[in-house]
Every structure is written in structure tokens, then in C-alpha cells.
Amino acid sequence: MARMKFLCDAERCIECNGCVTACKQENEVPWGVNRRRVVTISDGVPGERSISVACMHCSDAPCMAVCPVDCFYRTDEGVVLHDKDLCIGCGYCFYACPFGAPQFPQAGAFGLRGKMDKCTFCAGGPEKDNSKEEYAKYGSNRLAQGKLPVCAEMCSTKALLGGDSDIISDIYRQRVLKRGKGSEVWGWGTAYGKPDNPQAKPPQGAKS
């Protein structure tokens, strides 16, 4: 059985937010809730990178560990989903998640923030596949239709990959090999620094 995962290639992401828009349109995500967002690292300085972030469907999900009503469950494909009928809106999952994936439609005190919403890997919820009830609560169930998550399919640069983790790993491994990453990532220059002018010749009479 395939284990579904996301991977965002920071070298390819152009911060177009196409994945965010596609997710909102496909699942009719309510205003104020972002199942997916684009985060920019080192904004405005050399080395700036952007990555698309959502629920990473962790193998050892902290949200599942802290939920007091056990509304989370994991499918056979490794997708972490939740039952909104069980959710009490306590917000424990929000504080436990390192990716900020759990979202709440309302702002308020305990019990007033509404049912938690998050990325479902376009796998719906506990209701019958592709039913009106499932779509109303969780959005589109593309996995049941044999499709991949819409965010990954709509990525114009294919920076965001979603699907079988083994296949995704192979794709990313091939990309890294073609980029020639090696000594740039770690090597003599990284450990000891590069000379300011490597082409400069030593002065006459000096040791090289």
C-alpha cells in the first residue's frame, strides 16, 4: 500500500500561490481558513526561498496524540484525517502541530472557535466517498477518483509534489543529481570558507 506524502522543492517554488488558490477553489474552503499557504524564508536577502506548507500527514502525528476526543484517524494510505462530528474545537491540535495545519473558522474563547479544518490530502472524510455530506464538511475526495491532490497537480513549476512517497523520493533524488549538488552543499568551501580571489597569484618570492 502506498504511503501518501507531500514534498515541496524550494529550488522550484516561485511563490505564485497557485496551490493555495487551487485548494480554496476545489474544496470551497471558508474565508479566513487556509489549508495551504506559501512561506518565504530569508525574505529579501540572498538565498531567499519559498515553500508551500500544509498538513504533512505525519507518520507520528502530534495532533493525534493530544486530541482529547480522538477525532483524528489515519487511512491505509497514511493520510491523517479527522471527524468533525467529534471535534470540540479545543485547539490542542493547533498548538501541537509544528506546521500550523489545523485551522479554525472563528476566533474566540474555548468552545467558540468552531470545528477544526485542515488539509485532507484531497481524501475527504469519514462519510461515504464523494457524497454531498462529505464534500460539505471536508471538500473534494480526489483520491477516491484516482487523482492526486489538486494543489500538486496545479503547481506550474512542479515544485509541490504529492503522492506515493517512494515515487516522490525518486523524483526529488533525480532532480538533486541533475543539479550537481555536492561540494556546494558540503565540502572544503563550506567548512573553511572560500578564498576572496581564487585566481590571484601569490606575490613574488612568497610561498604559495
Stockholm file with secondary structure:
# STOCKHOLM 1.0

chainA/1-208         MARMKFLCDAERCIECNGCVTACKQENEVPWGVNRRRVVTISDGVPGERSISVACMHCSDAPCMAVCPVDCFYRTDEGVVLHDKDLCIGCGYCFYACPFGAPQFPQAGAFGLRGKMDKCTFCAGGPEKDNSKEEYAKYGSNRLAQGKLPVCAEMCSTKALLGGDSDIISDIYRQRVLKRGKGSEVWGWGTAYGKPDNPQAKPPQGAKS
#=GR chainA/1-208 SS CCCEEEEECTTTCCCCCHHHHHHHHHHTCCTTCCSSEEEEESTTSTTCEEEEECCCCCTTCHHHHHCTTCCEEECTTSCEEECTTTCCCCCHHHHHCTTCCCBCSSCCSTTCSCSCBCCCTTBCCSSSTTCHHHHHHHCCBCGGGTCCCHHHHHCTTSCEEEEEHHHHHHHHHHHHHHHTCSTTTSSHHHHHCCCSCTTCCCCTTSCC
#=GC SS_cons         CCCEEEEECTTTCCCCCHHHHHHHHHHTCCTTCCSSEEEEESTTSTTCEEEEECCCCCTTCHHHHHCTTCCEEECTTSCEEECTTTCCCCCHHHHHCTTCCCBCSSCCSTTCSCSCBCCCTTBCCSSSTTCHHHHHHHCCBCGGGTCCCHHHHHCTTSCEEEEEHHHHHHHHHHHHHHHTCSTTTSSHHHHHCCCSCTTCCCCTTSCC
//
